[in-house]
């Protein structure tokens, strides 16, 4: 099997002034992932590394640069899945670490469980040797400024940040909704998927979105394909978007059509906004979105 990989950096109304930074952030992660795949690395190692690179890039709403919740705190979510045996790990509501995706993988490989959240997730992180990162190291000043602007705005709605900004409702820098994701297939035909996020702006404390929910924000099955979603998490969860897309692959749809159909279900069934990336068991790539833009890049081995 010739390896392939696709990454995304969020689907929303990405302004022109920061569009290039989003594309470059995706490209940097993609190049590292493809380099690993071409030298024989596993798909799960490649997607984890891609996500780690994007978690350290403050352009994105994942890891450093994550949104602040309504209380001014950072709470991050992540999930990762191995399509060989459908094993996965997920983390919800974590802070104080740079790489939630790596902690999610530890849940998958080092515990009998698949999802840890809150205090238990923090205790597990310390047990696994994750260094406690000061709040100030994860906080980006831009996000503090935005939180101060929107925290007491009674008219702010989550949907606003995904739609085309025709009425000046979004600040000039753009309120980012940049969940990051990666899907890869390696030389053995193994497929993996991972997704990481800081959530949505002004979210309630304890809110968990689609990113760490298997079948919603991520999914991988060697028999059909893998997917990673981005967008309005509450609506994505209602249709189990990634599992829906992979099921379309199982029915014989090519990845581009499967992605398009999944986004169509998101829009017509629950009036949702977002996007999805896919790789099928043949190494073919698909992507679709119903927002003004989605930052993504993909590559096939030559």
C-alpha positions in Angstrom: 0.0 0.0 0.0 1.2 3.5 -0.8 0.8 5.7 2.2 -1.4 8.8 2.2 -2.3 11.4 4.7 -4.6 14.4 5.1 -4.8 17.0 7.9 -7.2 19.8 8.7 -7.0 23.0 10.7 -10.7 23.9 11.1 -13.7 24.8 9.0 -15.3 28.3 9.5 -15.2 31.8 7.9 -11.4 32.1 8.0 -10.4 35.7 7.1 -8.0 36.4 4.3 -5.5 37.9 6.7 -4.9 34.7 8.6 -5.8 32.2 5.8 -2.1 31.7 4.8 -1.1 31.0 8.4 -3.7 28.2 8.6 -2.6 26.7 5.3 1.1 26.8 6.4 0.3 25.3 9.7 -1.4 22.4 8.0 1.4 22.0 5.5 4.1 21.8 8.2 2.2 19.0 10.0 1.5 17.2 6.7 5.1 17.2 5.6 6.3 15.6 8.9 3.5 13.0 8.8 4.3 12.0 5.2 8.0 11.9 5.9 7.3 9.4 8.7 5.0 7.3 6.5 7.5 7.1 3.7 10.1 5.8 6.0 7.9 3.0 7.3 6.2 4.6 10.4 2.7 3.5 11.4 -0.3 5.5 10.6 -1.0 6.0 14.3 2.5 7.4 14.9 2.1 9.7 11.9 -1.3 11.2 12.9 -0.2 11.7 16.5 2.9 13.6 15.4 0.8 15.7 13.0 -1.6 16.7 15.8 1.3 17.4 18.2 2.8 19.9 15.7 -0.5 21.6 15.3 -1.2 21.6 19.1 2.0 23.6 19.5 1.1 26.1 16.8 -0.9 29.0 18.4 -2.6 29.6 15.1 -5.0 26.7 15.9 -7.6 26.2 18.7 -5.8 23.1 20.1 -3.1 22.9 22.7 -1.4 26.3 22.8 -3.9 28.9 21.6 -7.0 27.1 22.8 -10.1 29.1 23.5 -11.0 30.1 27.0 -14.3 28.8 28.5 -16.9 31.1 30.1 -14.8 31.1 33.3 -11.6 32.1 31.6 -10.1 28.6 31.8 -8.6 26.2 29.2 -10.2 22.8 28.7 -9.0 20.7 25.9 -10.3 17.5 24.3 -8.7 14.9 22.0 -9.2 11.4 20.6 -7.1 8.9 18.6 -8.1 5.6 16.9 -6.3 2.6 15.4 -8.2 1.0 12.6 -6.5 -2.3 12.9 -8.6 -3.4 15.9 -10.9 -0.4 16.5 -9.0 0.5 19.7 -9.1 4.2 20.7 -8.4 6.6 23.5 -9.9 9.9 24.4 -9.4 12.8 26.8 -11.9 15.4 27.9 -11.6 18.7 29.8 -7.8 18.5 30.3 -5.5 21.4 30.9 -1.9 21.8 31.9 -0.3 19.8 29.1 0.8 20.6 25.6 -0.3 17.5 23.9 -3.8 16.1 24.7 -3.6 13.8 21.7 -0.6 12.0 23.3 -2.5 11.6 26.6 -5.4 10.2 24.6 -3.1 7.6 23.1 -1.8 6.7 26.6 -5.4 6.0 27.6 -5.8 3.6 24.7 -2.5 1.8 25.3 -2.0 1.9 29.1 -5.5 1.5 30.6 -8.5 -0.8 30.3 -10.6 2.3 29.5 -11.2 4.4 26.4 -12.1 7.9 27.8 -10.9 9.9 30.8 -12.0 13.3 31.8 -11.7 16.0 34.5 -9.7 15.2 37.7 -9.1 11.6 36.7 -7.6 12.7 33.4 -5.2 15.0 35.2 -4.2 12.3 37.7 -3.5 10.0 34.8 -1.4 12.6 33.0 0.8 12.9 36.1 1.1 9.1 36.4 2.2 8.9 32.7 4.9 11.5 33.3 3.3 14.5 31.5 4.8 17.6 32.9 2.4 20.1 34.4 2.5 23.2 32.1 1.6 26.6 33.7 -1.6 28.2 32.5 0.4 31.1 31.1 2.3 28.8 28.8 -0.9 27.6 27.1 -2.7 30.9 27.1 -2.3 33.1 24.0 -2.8 36.8 24.7 -5.1 37.1 21.7 -7.5 34.6 23.3 -7.5 36.5 26.6 -8.4 39.6 24.7 -11.2 37.9 22.8 -12.6 36.3 26.0 -12.8 39.7 27.6 -14.7 41.0 24.6 -17.3 38.2 24.4 -17.7 36.9 27.9 -20.5 39.4 28.8 -22.0 39.7 25.3 -25.6 38.3 25.6 -25.9 38.2 21.8 -23.0 35.9 21.2 -24.0 32.6 19.6 -21.8 29.6 18.7 -23.2 29.4 15.2 -21.9 32.9 14.4 -18.3 31.8 14.1 -18.9 29.2 11.4 -21.0 31.3 9.0 -19.9 33.9 6.5 -19.5 37.2 8.3 -21.7 39.6 6.3 -22.8 41.8 9.2 -19.5 42.4 11.0 -20.5 40.1 13.8 -17.0 38.6 14.1 -14.0 40.7 15.2 -11.5 41.7 12.5 -9.0 39.1 13.6 -11.6 36.3 13.3 -12.8 34.2 16.2 -11.1 31.0 15.4 -12.7 27.6 15.6 -9.7 25.6 14.5 -10.1 22.0 15.7 -7.2 20.1 14.2 -7.3 16.6 12.8 -5.3 14.0 10.8 -6.1 10.7 9.0 -3.4 8.4 7.5 -2.9 5.1 5.9 0.5 3.4 6.1 2.4 0.9 4.0 0.6 -2.0 5.7 -2.8 -0.6 4.9 -3.5 0.3 8.5 -5.6 3.4 9.0 -5.6 5.8 11.9 -7.4 9.1 12.8 -6.9 11.7 15.5 -8.6 15.0 16.4 -7.7 17.6 19.0 -9.4 20.9 20.1 -9.7 23.6 22.7 -13.4 23.7 22.1 -15.6 26.6 21.2 -15.5 30.2 22.5 -17.4 31.0 25.7 -18.3 27.4 26.3 -19.7 26.3 29.6 -17.2 24.8 32.1 -17.2 21.0 31.5 -18.5 21.2 28.0 -17.3 18.3 25.8 -17.6 18.6 22.1 -17.3 16.1 19.2 -13.5 15.9 19.0 -13.0 13.2 21.7 -16.2 11.3 20.9 -15.5 8.2 18.9 -17.6 8.1 15.7 -18.3 11.8 15.9 -15.0 13.8 15.8 -12.8 10.8 14.7 -13.1 7.2 13.5 -10.9 4.6 11.8 -11.6 1.1 10.5 -9.1 -0.7 8.2 -12.1 -2.4 6.5 -13.5 0.9 5.2 -11.5 4.0 6.1 -10.9 6.8 8.5 -12.2 10.3 9.2 -11.7 13.5 11.3 -14.4 16.1 11.6 -14.4 19.8 12.5 -17.1 22.4 13.1 -20.1 22.8 15.3 -19.5 20.0 17.7 -23.0 19.7 19.2 -24.5 19.2 15.7 -21.7 16.9 14.6 -22.4 14.6 17.5 -26.1 14.4 16.7 -25.3 12.6 13.4 -22.1 10.7 14.5 -20.5 12.4 11.5 -17.3 10.4 11.2 -19.0 7.1 11.6 -21.6 8.2 9.1 -19.0 9.1 6.6 -17.1 5.8 7.1 -20.4 3.9 6.7 -20.8 5.6 3.3 -17.4 4.3 2.4 -18.6 0.8 3.4 -21.5 1.2 1.1 -19.2 1.7 -1.9 -19.1 5.5 -2.1 -15.8 7.0 -3.1 -14.2 9.3 -0.4 -15.2 12.6 -2.0 -18.8 11.5 -2.3 -18.8 10.0 1.2 -17.5 13.3 2.6 -20.0 15.3 0.6 -22.9 13.1 1.7 -21.8 13.4 5.4 -21.8 17.2 5.2 -25.1 17.1 3.5 -26.6 15.1 6.4 -25.0 17.5 8.9 -26.7 20.5 7.1 -30.1 19.0 6.2 -30.7 16.9 9.2 -29.5 19.1 12.1 -28.7 22.5 10.4 -25.1 22.1 11.3 -21.9 23.7 10.0 -18.5 22.1 9.6 -16.3 19.8 7.5 -14.7 16.4 7.3 -11.5 14.7 5.9 -11.4 11.0 4.8 -9.1 8.3 3.6 -10.6 5.0 2.4 -9.0 1.5 2.6 -7.6 2.0 -0.9 -5.7 5.1 0.1 -8.0 7.5 -1.7 -8.7 10.9 -0.1 -11.9 12.8 0.4 -12.9 16.2 1.9 -15.9 18.4 2.1 -17.3 21.3 4.1 -20.3 23.7 4.1 -18.5 26.6 5.8 -16.9 29.5 3.8 -13.5 27.8 4.2 -11.7 24.8 5.6 -8.0 24.7 6.1 -6.6 21.3 4.9 -3.7 19.7 3.1 -3.1 16.2 1.8 -0.4 14.1 0.2 0.1 10.7 -1.4 3.4 8.8 -1.6 5.0 9.0 -5.0 
